[in-house]
Amino acid sequence: MRARRAYVATLAVYCAIAALPGCGQQADSPPTYQGYVEGEFVYLSSSQSGTLTQLSVQRGQTIAENAPVFALESVDETAALQQAQHQLAAAQALFADLLTGKRPPEVNVTKAQLVQAIAQANHAAEQLKRDEAQFRMGGISQQQLDDSRMNAQTSAAQMREMQNQVDVANLPGRAQQIDAQAAQVKAAQAEVAQAQWKLDQKRVAAPHAGLVYDTLYRVGEWVQAGNPIVQMLPPQNVKVRFFVPETVVGSLAPGRAVSIHCDGCAADVPAKITYISSEAEYTPPVIYSNASRSKLVFMIEAHPSVADAPKLHPGQPVEVKLL
């Protein structure tokens, strides 16, 4: 909308065809066309709300790329990041525990119990052999032999149980448990990344080098998420808009060199055409006829080099000469 208003204002003061006699130009001099400087501003904001605690730039200052621009208070975001980091550490520790099985001291206790069970099983087996020999000679009753046989079987079963416990103690967690905990670790990592991103959004740096055109908030003010805080003008976003008649536009092409003259400039500023409008405009009156073709104009855009762009200022009227 701002560009459109500037465009209409320019048309109002523009000589219908600047190259024709009557616009103050000599017949043998190269034609010049009226125009104005326009800036495509970059509005820096944060995706998070908060109180503005630091404003590192001033209006009119030229800053470098990645220079700090502003910061918002970040107490909640810092705490959220620390919480997410602790949850990630806990999930990773549990995942590692599932992969390693029981701790070595726990395994050693089970192994000692296995040694004891083996000794008891061997003793019970030897006792059974002696009792069987005594029973054949009539030295013991059938009941005593049955008790000895039962004791040997029980001791052997206990030995096998302890052996299985040692084997289980050396195994990692079940595959389903490991997969579930691995998913928990990934979820915790995502929480950390999200918390870190929100914290980073509280500090904004310049995406490009350029001019700080304006600051829109003061330190201590509350800033809603998405509201611009600093208005920047990178030099590559400075351009000149000018207008040429229908008889000239057909000879122009992007890349054509032009020269920009402005009042107060030490020298003309070179630039190159970057855009040619595909639609015509009319200077008043807007009713088309063969007699009014001289009022038909096309908008042209030209960009100076990054080094020359600071010499021009948005809204500044200029004269453009084709080279």
C-alpha contacts under 8 A as a table, 3 or more apart, distances in Angstrom:
res1	aa1	res2	aa2	distance
1	M	4	R	5.04
1	M	5	R	6.29
2	R	5	R	5.23
2	R	6	A	6.29
3	A	6	A	5.14
3	A	7	Y	6.05
3	A	38	E	7.70
4	R	7	Y	4.91
4	R	8	V	6.23
5	R	8	V	5.20
5	R	9	A	6.13
6	A	9	A	5.05
6	A	10	T	6.11
6	A	315	G	7.68
7	Y	10	T	5.15
7	Y	11	L	6.32
8	V	11	L	5.06
8	V	12	A	6.28
9	A	12	A	5.14
9	A	13	V	6.81
10	T	13	V	5.49
10	T	14	Y	6.01
10	T	34	Q	7.98
10	T	35	G	6.81
10	T	36	Y	7.43
11	L	14	Y	4.94
11	L	283	T	6.28
12	A	283	T	7.33
14	Y	18	A	7.75
14	Y	34	Q	6.31
15	C	18	A	5.41
15	C	23	C	6.54
15	C	34	Q	7.93
16	A	245	P	7.75
16	A	283	T	6.60
16	A	294	S	6.90
16	A	295	K	5.31
16	A	296	L	7.88
16	A	297	V	7.83
17	I	20	L	5.73
17	I	23	C	7.86
17	I	244	V	7.25
17	I	245	P	5.93
17	I	294	S	6.71
17	I	295	K	6.98
18	A	23	C	5.72
18	A	31	P	6.89
18	A	32	T	6.38
18	A	33	Y	5.62
18	A	34	Q	7.39
18	A	244	V	7.87
19	A	23	C	7.07
19	A	25	Q	7.05
19	A	31	P	4.72
19	A	32	T	6.45
19	A	33	Y	7.43
20	L	23	C	6.47
20	L	25	Q	7.72
21	P	24	G	6.93
21	P	25	Q	6.44
21	P	26	Q	7.29
21	P	27	A	6.90
22	G	25	Q	7.21
25	Q	29	S	6.91
25	Q	31	P	7.34
26	Q	29	S	5.47
30	P	321	K	6.97
30	P	322	L	7.50
31	P	321	K	6.32
31	P	322	L	7.38
32	T	319	E	6.03
32	T	320	V	5.28
32	T	321	K	4.58
32	T	322	L	7.19
33	Y	242	F	6.43
33	Y	243	F	6.31
33	Y	244	V	6.47
33	Y	319	E	5.49
33	Y	320	V	5.08
33	Y	321	K	6.52
34	Q	242	F	5.66
34	Q	243	F	6.52
34	Q	317	P	7.49
34	Q	318	V	6.11
34	Q	319	E	4.78
34	Q	320	V	6.33
35	G	240	V	6.82
35	G	241	R	5.33
35	G	242	F	3.85
35	G	243	F	6.51
35	G	317	P	5.88
35	G	318	V	5.27
35	G	319	E	6.01
35	G	320	V	7.02
36	Y	240	V	5.71
36	Y	241	R	5.57
36	Y	242	F	6.55
36	Y	314	P	7.59
36	Y	315	G	5.93
36	Y	316	Q	5.43
36	Y	317	P	4.25
36	Y	318	V	5.28
36	Y	319	E	7.96
37	V	238	V	7.26
37	V	239	K	5.91
37	V	240	V	4.49
37	V	241	R	6.37
37	V	312	L	6.80
37	V	313	H	6.16
37	V	314	P	4.75
37	V	315	G	5.22
37	V	316	Q	5.23
37	V	317	P	6.49
37	V	318	V	7.15
38	E	238	V	6.06
38	E	239	K	5.44
38	E	240	V	5.91
38	E	241	R	7.07
38	E	313	H	7.46
38	E	314	P	4.53
38	E	315	G	6.00
38	E	316	Q	7.96
39	G	233	L	6.70
39	G	237	N	5.79
39	G	238	V	4.66
39	G	239	K	6.31
39	G	313	H	7.81
39	G	314	P	5.38
40	E	233	L	6.78
40	E	237	N	5.18
40	E	238	V	6.56
41	F	231	Q	6.47
41	F	232	M	5.66
41	F	233	L	4.97
41	F	234	P	7.53
41	F	237	N	7.19
42	V	231	Q	5.83
42	V	232	M	5.01
42	V	233	L	6.13
42	V	234	P	7.66
43	Y	228	P	5.41
43	Y	229	I	7.21
43	Y	230	V	5.93
43	Y	231	Q	4.67
43	Y	232	M	6.24
44	L	204	V	7.71
44	L	228	P	5.30
44	L	229	I	5.91
44	L	230	V	5.23
44	L	231	Q	6.32
44	L	232	M	7.46
45	S	204	V	7.59
45	S	225	A	7.57
45	S	226	G	5.49
45	S	227	N	5.68
45	S	228	P	4.43
45	S	229	I	5.54
45	S	230	V	7.19
46	S	49	S	7.21
46	S	201	Q	5.84
46	S	202	K	6.50
46	S	203	R	7.90
46	S	204	V	7.11
46	S	225	A	5.90
46	S	226	G	5.52
46	S	227	N	7.25
46	S	228	P	7.70
47	S	201	Q	6.41
47	S	225	A	4.99
47	S	226	G	5.23
48	Q	198	K	7.22
48	Q	201	Q	6.59
48	Q	202	K	6.74
48	Q	224	Q	7.32
48	Q	225	A	4.60
48	Q	226	G	7.15
49	S	72	L	7.85
49	S	222	W	7.62
49	S	223	V	5.68
49	S	224	Q	4.68
49	S	225	A	4.26
49	S	226	G	7.80
50	G	72	L	5.52
50	G	73	E	5.82
50	G	74	S	7.66
50	G	222	W	5.70
50	G	223	V	5.51
50	G	224	Q	6.76
50	G	225	A	7.67
51	T	72	L	5.39
51	T	73	E	5.54
51	T	219	V	7.76
51	T	220	G	5.88
51	T	221	E	5.58
51	T	222	W	4.30
51	T	223	V	5.91
52	L	55	L	7.42
52	L	70	F	7.53
52	L	71	A	6.18
52	L	72	L	4.53
52	L	73	E	6.51
52	L	217	Y	7.85
52	L	218	R	7.17
52	L	219	V	5.05
52	L	220	G	5.26
52	L	221	E	5.64
52	L	222	W	6.23
52	L	223	V	6.66
53	T	70	F	7.79
53	T	71	A	5.86
53	T	72	L	5.25
53	T	73	E	5.88
53	T	219	V	5.43
53	T	220	G	5.92
54	Q	70	F	5.28
54	Q	71	A	4.96
54	Q	72	L	6.80
54	Q	219	V	6.12
55	L	58	Q	7.94
55	L	69	V	6.17
55	L	70	F	4.45
55	L	71	A	6.68
55	L	218	R	7.61
55	L	219	V	6.48
56	S	68	P	6.34
56	S	69	V	5.01
56	S	70	F	5.61
57	V	61	Q	6.79
57	V	63	I	7.98
57	V	69	V	5.80
57	V	70	F	7.63
57	V	212	V	7.32
58	Q	61	Q	5.57
58	Q	212	V	6.77
58	Q	214	D	7.62
58	Q	215	T	6.97
59	R	212	V	5.27
59	R	213	Y	5.62
59	R	214	D	4.83
59	R	215	T	6.01
60	G	211	L	6.32
60	G	212	V	5.32
60	G	213	Y	5.70
60	G	214	D	7.17
61	Q	211	L	5.84
61	Q	212	V	5.31
61	Q	213	Y	7.80
62	T	209	A	7.45
62	T	210	G	5.49
62	T	211	L	4.39
62	T	212	V	6.05
63	I	67	A	6.52
63	I	206	A	7.77
63	I	209	A	5.62
63	I	210	G	5.69
63	I	211	L	6.45
63	I	212	V	7.30
64	A	67	A	5.54
64	A	206	A	7.25
64	A	208	H	6.92
64	A	209	A	4.25
64	A	210	G	6.67
65	E	205	A	7.75
65	E	206	A	5.35
65	E	207	P	5.81
65	E	208	H	4.45
65	E	209	A	4.20
65	E	210	G	7.71
66	N	205	A	4.98
66	N	206	A	4.70
66	N	207	P	5.88
66	N	208	H	6.91
66	N	209	A	7.71
67	A	205	A	5.31
67	A	206	A	5.40
68	P	203	R	7.59
68	P	204	V	6.30
68	P	205	A	4.30
68	P	206	A	6.44
69	V	203	R	7.76
69	V	204	V	5.79
69	V	205	A	5.06
69	V	206	A	6.25
69	V	230	V	7.85
70	F	203	R	6.02
70	F	204	V	5.67
70	F	205	A	7.21
71	A	202	K	5.51
71	A	203	R	4.37
71	A	204	V	6.41
72	L	202	K	5.02
72	L	203	R	6.52
73	E	202	K	6.99
74	S	77	E	5.22
74	S	78	T	6.03
74	S	199	L	6.58
74	S	202	K	6.43
75	V	78	T	5.29
75	V	79	A	6.32
76	D	79	A	5.22
76	D	80	A	6.11
77	E	80	A	5.03
77	E	81	L	6.17
77	E	195	A	6.60
77	E	196	Q	7.94
77	E	198	K	6.48
77	E	199	L	5.21
78	T	81	L	5.17
78	T	82	Q	6.36
78	T	195	A	7.98
78	T	199	L	6.45
79	A	82	Q	5.15
79	A	83	Q	6.22
80	A	83	Q	5.15
80	A	84	A	6.19
80	A	195	A	6.15
81	L	84	A	5.12
81	L	85	Q	6.16
81	L	192	V	6.08
81	L	195	A	4.89
81	L	196	Q	6.05
81	L	199	L	7.73
82	Q	85	Q	5.07
82	Q	86	H	6.28
83	Q	86	H	5.22
83	Q	87	Q	6.28
84	A	87	Q	5.11
84	A	88	L	6.18
84	A	188	A	6.67
84	A	189	Q	8.00
84	A	191	E	5.89
84	A	192	V	5.09
84	A	195	A	7.24
85	Q	88	L	5.08
85	Q	89	A	6.28
85	Q	188	A	7.79
85	Q	192	V	5.92
86	H	89	A	5.07
86	H	90	A	6.31
87	Q	90	A	5.16
87	Q	91	A	6.22
87	Q	188	A	6.39
88	L	91	A	5.11
88	L	92	Q	6.11
88	L	185	V	6.25
88	L	188	A	4.84
88	L	189	Q	6.20
88	L	192	V	7.60
89	A	92	Q	5.17
89	A	93	A	6.16
90	A	93	A	5.16
90	A	94	L	6.31
91	A	94	L	5.28
91	A	95	F	6.18
91	A	181	Q	7.08
91	A	184	Q	6.39
91	A	185	V	5.31
91	A	188	A	7.31
92	Q	95	F	5.03
92	Q	96	A	6.19
92	Q	185	V	5.93
93	A	96	A	5.16
93	A	97	D	6.22
94	L	97	D	4.98
94	L	98	L	6.32
94	L	181	Q	7.42
95	F	98	L	5.23
95	F	99	L	6.52
95	F	178	I	6.70
95	F	181	Q	5.65
95	F	182	A	6.50
95	F	185	V	7.68
96	A	99	L	5.17
96	A	100	T	6.46
97	D	100	T	5.37
97	D	101	G	6.38
97	D	102	K	7.82
98	L	101	G	5.81
98	L	172	P	5.56
98	L	173	G	4.70
98	L	177	Q	7.70
98	L	178	I	6.36
99	L	172	P	4.72
99	L	173	G	6.08
99	L	178	I	7.27
100	T	103	R	7.79
100	T	170	N	7.74
100	T	171	L	7.33
100	T	172	P	5.24
100	T	173	G	7.83
101	G	169	A	6.09
101	G	170	N	5.65
101	G	171	L	5.32
101	G	172	P	4.27
101	G	173	G	6.36
102	K	106	E	6.27
102	K	107	V	6.49
102	K	169	A	5.43
102	K	170	N	6.56
102	K	171	L	7.91
102	K	172	P	7.95
103	R	106	E	5.40
103	R	107	V	6.43
104	P	107	V	5.02
104	P	108	N	6.14
105	P	108	N	5.02
105	P	109	V	6.37
106	E	109	V	5.26
106	E	110	T	6.58
106	E	169	A	7.96
107	V	110	T	5.20
107	V	111	K	6.23
107	V	166	V	6.58
107	V	169	A	5.98
107	V	170	N	7.31
108	N	111	K	4.99
108	N	112	A	6.23
109	V	112	A	5.20
109	V	113	Q	6.39
110	T	113	Q	5.09
110	T	114	L	6.26
110	T	162	M	7.04
110	T	165	Q	6.90
110	T	166	V	5.89
111	K	114	L	4.94
111	K	115	V	6.40
111	K	162	M	7.73
111	K	163	Q	7.92
111	K	166	V	6.14
112	A	115	V	5.15
112	A	116	Q	6.42
113	Q	116	Q	5.10
113	Q	117	A	6.19
113	Q	162	M	6.81
114	L	117	A	4.98
114	L	118	I	6.14
114	L	159	M	6.26
114	L	162	M	4.99
114	L	163	Q	6.11
114	L	166	V	7.80
115	V	118	I	5.14
115	V	119	A	6.33
116	Q	119	A	5.19
116	Q	120	Q	6.30
117	A	120	Q	5.12
117	A	121	A	6.09
117	A	155	S	6.84
117	A	156	A	7.90
117	A	158	Q	6.24
117	A	159	M	4.76
117	A	162	M	7.19
118	I	121	A	5.08
118	I	122	N	6.16
118	I	155	S	7.92
118	I	156	A	7.63
118	I	159	M	5.40
119	A	122	N	5.19
119	A	123	H	6.16
120	Q	123	H	5.08
120	Q	124	A	6.09
120	Q	155	S	6.08
121	A	124	A	5.12
121	A	125	A	6.15
121	A	152	A	6.28
121	A	154	T	7.97
121	A	155	S	4.42
121	A	156	A	5.00
121	A	158	Q	7.90
121	A	159	M	6.65
122	N	125	A	5.10
122	N	126	E	6.28
123	H	126	E	5.22
123	H	127	Q	6.17
124	A	127	Q	5.04
124	A	128	L	6.17
124	A	148	S	7.36
124	A	151	N	6.27
124	A	152	A	4.53
124	A	155	S	6.70
125	A	128	L	5.12
125	A	129	K	6.50
125	A	152	A	5.26
126	E	129	K	5.18
126	E	130	R	6.50
127	Q	130	R	5.20
127	Q	131	D	6.18
127	Q	148	S	6.95
127	Q	152	A	7.98
128	L	131	D	5.10
128	L	132	E	6.08
128	L	145	L	7.45
128	L	148	S	5.41
128	L	149	R	5.81
128	L	152	A	6.69
129	K	132	E	5.20
129	K	133	A	6.41
130	R	133	A	5.19
130	R	134	Q	6.22
131	D	134	Q	4.93
131	D	135	F	5.99
131	D	140	I	7.30
131	D	144	Q	7.89
131	D	145	L	5.96
131	D	148	S	7.09
132	E	135	F	5.08
132	E	136	R	6.39
132	E	145	L	6.62
133	A	136	R	5.32
133	A	137	M	6.60
134	Q	137	M	5.20
134	Q	138	G	6.17
134	Q	139	G	4.86
134	Q	140	I	5.94
135	F	138	G	4.89
135	F	139	G	5.52
135	F	140	I	5.09
135	F	141	S	6.57
135	F	142	Q	7.20
135	F	145	L	7.00
136	R	139	G	7.55
138	G	141	S	7.30
140	I	144	Q	6.42
140	I	145	L	7.19
141	S	144	Q	5.38
141	S	145	L	6.53
142	Q	145	L	5.09
142	Q	146	D	6.17
143	Q	146	D	5.09
143	Q	147	D	6.22
144	Q	147	D	5.10
144	Q	148	S	6.24
145	L	148	S	5.09
145	L	149	R	6.16
146	D	149	R	5.07
146	D	150	M	6.15
147	D	150	M	5.12
147	D	151	N	6.15
148	S	151	N	5.12
148	S	152	A	6.31
149	R	152	A	5.22
149	R	153	Q	6.37
150	M	153	Q	5.16
150	M	154	T	6.15
151	N	154	T	5.13
151	N	155	S	6.13
152	A	155	S	5.23
152	A	156	A	6.19
153	Q	156	A	5.16
153	Q	157	A	6.23
154	T	157	A	5.11
154	T	158	Q	6.23
155	S	158	Q	5.11
155	S	159	M	6.23
156	A	159	M	5.09
156	A	160	R	6.40
157	A	160	R	5.16
157	A	161	E	6.21
158	Q	161	E	4.99
158	Q	162	M	6.26
159	M	162	M	5.28
159	M	163	Q	6.27
160	R	163	Q	5.04
160	R	164	N	6.27
161	E	164	N	5.16
161	E	165	Q	6.30
162	M	165	Q	4.95
162	M	166	V	6.33
163	Q	166	V	5.23
163	Q	167	D	6.43
164	N	167	D	5.04
164	N	168	V	6.15
165	Q	168	V	5.03
165	Q	169	A	6.05
166	V	169	A	5.13
166	V	170	N	6.59
167	D	170	N	5.44
167	D	171	L	6.73
168	V	171	L	5.16
173	G	177	Q	6.27
173	G	178	I	6.24
174	R	177	Q	5.29
174	R	178	I	6.26
175	A	178	I	5.10
175	A	179	D	6.12
176	Q	179	D	5.14
176	Q	180	A	6.10
177	Q	180	A	5.12
177	Q	181	Q	6.15
178	I	181	Q	5.20
178	I	182	A	6.05
179	D	182	A	5.03
179	D	183	A	6.29
180	A	183	A	5.18
180	A	184	Q	6.43
181	Q	184	Q	4.85
181	Q	185	V	6.30
182	A	185	V	5.08
182	A	186	K	6.43
183	A	186	K	5.11
183	A	187	A	6.20
184	Q	187	A	5.06
184	Q	188	A	6.16
185	V	188	A	5.09
185	V	189	Q	6.18
186	K	189	Q	5.00
186	K	190	A	6.26
187	A	190	A	5.10
187	A	191	E	6.34
188	A	191	E	5.00
188	A	192	V	6.33
189	Q	192	V	5.10
189	Q	193	A	6.26
190	A	193	A	5.04
190	A	194	Q	6.14
191	E	194	Q	5.14
191	E	195	A	6.10
192	V	195	A	5.12
192	V	196	Q	6.01
193	A	196	Q	5.09
193	A	197	W	6.13
194	Q	197	W	5.10
194	Q	198	K	6.31
195	A	198	K	5.21
195	A	199	L	6.26
196	Q	199	L	5.10
196	Q	200	D	6.11
197	W	200	D	5.04
197	W	201	Q	6.23
198	K	201	Q	5.14
198	K	202	K	6.97
199	L	202	K	5.51
199	L	203	R	7.68
200	D	203	R	5.69
200	D	204	V	7.76
201	Q	204	V	6.51
206	A	209	A	6.75
208	H	234	P	6.35
209	A	234	P	5.95
209	A	235	P	7.76
210	G	232	M	6.64
210	G	233	L	5.60
210	G	234	P	4.02
210	G	235	P	5.82
211	L	232	M	5.67
211	L	233	L	5.11
211	L	234	P	6.13
211	L	235	P	7.61
212	V	215	T	7.53
212	V	230	V	7.18
212	V	231	Q	6.16
212	V	232	M	4.63
212	V	233	L	6.44
213	Y	230	V	7.80
213	Y	231	Q	5.44
213	Y	232	M	5.17
213	Y	233	L	6.17
214	D	230	V	6.02
214	D	231	Q	5.06
214	D	232	M	7.02
215	T	218	R	7.88
215	T	229	I	6.02
215	T	230	V	4.56
215	T	231	Q	6.17
216	L	228	P	7.05
216	L	229	I	5.02
216	L	230	V	5.91
216	L	231	Q	7.55
217	Y	221	E	6.71
217	Y	223	V	7.88
217	Y	229	I	5.69
217	Y	230	V	7.85
218	R	221	E	5.86
223	V	227	N	6.63
224	Q	227	N	5.72
228	P	231	Q	7.20
233	L	237	N	6.55
233	L	238	V	7.53
234	P	237	N	5.44
234	P	238	V	7.31
235	P	238	V	5.55
235	P	306	V	5.31
235	P	307	A	7.69
235	P	309	A	5.34
235	P	310	P	6.40
236	Q	239	K	7.97
236	Q	303	H	7.70
236	Q	305	S	7.35
236	Q	306	V	5.48
236	Q	309	A	7.18
238	V	303	H	6.68
238	V	304	P	7.46
238	V	309	A	6.05
238	V	312	L	7.70
238	V	314	P	7.59
239	K	301	E	6.67
239	K	302	A	5.71
239	K	303	H	4.62
239	K	304	P	6.73
239	K	309	A	7.95
240	V	301	E	5.59
240	V	302	A	5.24
240	V	303	H	6.33
241	R	299	M	6.69
241	R	300	I	5.64
241	R	301	E	4.62
241	R	302	A	6.61
242	F	299	M	5.82
242	F	300	I	5.34
242	F	301	E	6.55
242	F	320	V	7.12
243	F	297	V	6.00
243	F	298	F	5.41
243	F	299	M	4.62
243	F	300	I	5.86
244	V	248	V	6.26
244	V	249	V	6.29
244	V	297	V	5.31
244	V	298	F	5.45
244	V	299	M	6.73
244	V	300	I	7.38
245	P	248	V	5.55
245	P	249	V	6.47
245	P	294	S	7.02
245	P	295	K	7.30
245	P	296	L	5.88
245	P	297	V	4.34
245	P	298	F	6.32
246	E	249	V	5.51
246	E	250	G	7.36
246	E	293	R	7.70
246	E	294	S	7.52
246	E	296	L	5.83
246	E	297	V	5.64
246	E	298	F	6.80
247	T	250	G	6.79
248	V	251	S	5.74
248	V	252	L	7.16
249	V	252	L	5.42
249	V	298	F	6.84
252	L	256	R	6.82
252	L	276	I	7.93
253	A	256	R	5.90
253	A	273	I	7.12
253	A	276	I	7.36
254	P	272	K	7.35
254	P	273	I	4.91
254	P	274	T	4.91
254	P	275	Y	6.10
254	P	276	I	7.25
255	G	272	K	5.25
255	G	273	I	5.11
255	G	274	T	6.21
256	R	272	K	5.45
256	R	273	I	5.32
256	R	322	L	7.94
256	R	323	L	7.50
257	A	270	P	7.20
257	A	271	A	5.89
257	A	272	K	4.51
257	A	273	I	6.46
257	A	322	L	6.69
257	A	323	L	5.54
258	V	270	P	6.01
258	V	271	A	5.35
258	V	272	K	5.79
258	V	273	I	7.16
258	V	302	A	7.84
258	V	320	V	6.63
258	V	321	K	5.59
258	V	322	L	4.60
258	V	323	L	5.14
259	S	268	D	6.14
259	S	269	V	5.71
259	S	270	P	4.66
259	S	271	A	6.11
259	S	320	V	5.69
259	S	321	K	5.11
259	S	322	L	6.49
259	S	323	L	6.91
260	I	268	D	5.35
260	I	269	V	4.91
260	I	270	P	6.12
260	I	271	A	7.13
260	I	318	V	6.56
260	I	319	E	5.86
260	I	320	V	4.69
260	I	321	K	6.50
261	H	265	C	7.27
261	H	267	A	7.41
261	H	268	D	4.78
261	H	269	V	6.54
261	H	318	V	5.66
261	H	319	E	5.14
261	H	320	V	6.28
261	H	321	K	7.96
262	C	265	C	5.58
262	C	268	D	7.19
262	C	316	Q	7.78
262	C	317	P	6.85
262	C	318	V	4.78
262	C	319	E	6.47
263	D	318	V	7.54
265	C	268	D	6.85
265	C	311	K	7.41
269	V	304	P	7.12
269	V	308	D	6.71
269	V	311	K	7.96
270	P	304	P	6.05
270	P	305	S	7.66
270	P	308	D	7.85
271	A	302	A	6.02
271	A	303	H	5.33
271	A	304	P	4.01
271	A	305	S	6.56
272	K	302	A	5.15
272	K	303	H	5.59
272	K	304	P	6.43
273	I	276	I	7.69
273	I	300	I	7.17
273	I	301	E	5.81
273	I	302	A	4.03
273	I	303	H	6.49
274	T	300	I	7.94
274	T	301	E	5.77
274	T	302	A	5.19
274	T	303	H	6.52
275	Y	300	I	5.86
275	Y	301	E	4.99
275	Y	302	A	6.85
276	I	298	F	7.49
276	I	299	M	6.38
276	I	300	I	4.74
276	I	301	E	6.48
277	S	280	A	7.35
277	S	298	F	6.01
277	S	299	M	5.33
277	S	300	I	6.14
278	S	298	F	7.70
279	E	298	F	6.85
280	A	296	L	6.45
280	A	297	V	5.81
280	A	298	F	5.08
280	A	299	M	7.67
281	E	296	L	5.88
281	E	297	V	5.35
281	E	298	F	6.11
281	E	299	M	7.88
282	Y	285	P	7.31
282	Y	286	V	5.52
282	Y	295	K	5.64
282	Y	296	L	4.82
282	Y	297	V	6.08
283	T	286	V	6.42
283	T	295	K	5.46
283	T	296	L	6.81
283	T	297	V	7.52
284	P	295	K	7.71
287	I	292	S	7.73
288	Y	292	S	5.93
288	Y	293	R	7.13
289	S	292	S	5.12
289	S	293	R	6.53
290	N	293	R	5.45
291	A	294	S	7.17
292	S	295	K	5.45
292	S	296	L	7.30
293	R	296	L	5.27
304	P	308	D	6.00
304	P	309	A	5.65
305	S	308	D	5.22
305	S	309	A	5.99
306	V	309	A	5.25
306	V	310	P	7.73
307	A	310	P	6.99
308	D	311	K	5.71
308	D	312	L	7.72
309	A	312	L	5.70
310	P	313	H	7.19
312	L	316	Q	7.24
313	H	316	Q	5.61
